[in-house]
Amino acid sequence: MHQEVGMMGGHPEESDDSVRDTLDGQAQAAKAAIAARLRHVRQHHPEGPFTLAKLAERAGVSKRTLAAAESAEGANLTIESLVKVAHSLGIARWAYFLDEQVFQQVNMELETVRALSQHRIQAVALRAARPAPYSADQMSQLLTGIIHAAAQARDSLQGAPPLPTDDG
């Protein structure tokens, strides 16, 4: 009786080993990506840079957990830890640590926040109980509208009579 394994008809042991090697390689690549992205966001976040201790405190995870995750081997992080770190940094999409496209998109949004902050626009809240899914363009349009409305209010008040003061 002849039994084929997989599409190639190889031996079960060879197939299991190659799948295991592929999965191990993918897991190691994911760990390395998480480590690199964690280091990147700590150093380039608009509110940072953050030390491991500061980010650990902010996220509610141990410094040891973050240090191990950033190490060359990249320790296994729980989904809970990834979500906590992302949320503590105002990142609503925790796939930031796993998906290259999300990583690039969020970094562009964070860079927009950094640029706005450098232009002395204060109180752009990165963290919220339920972060709004605004894109960088939507956030920019919202802030532009606020600035425009404030300028119009200022202009309309320039011709108004002064308000009475308590001095008399």
NORKAGI-V738520 format. One line per field, one symbol per residue. burial: # if it has 24 or more other ideal C-beta (glycine too) atoms within 12 Angstrom, else .. A space follows every 10 residues. Layout:
burial=???
This chain:
burial=.......... .......... .........# #.######## ##..####.# .#..##.##. #...###### ...##.#... ##.####### ####.###.. ..#..##.## .##..#.... ...#.#.... .....#..#. ..#....... .......... ........
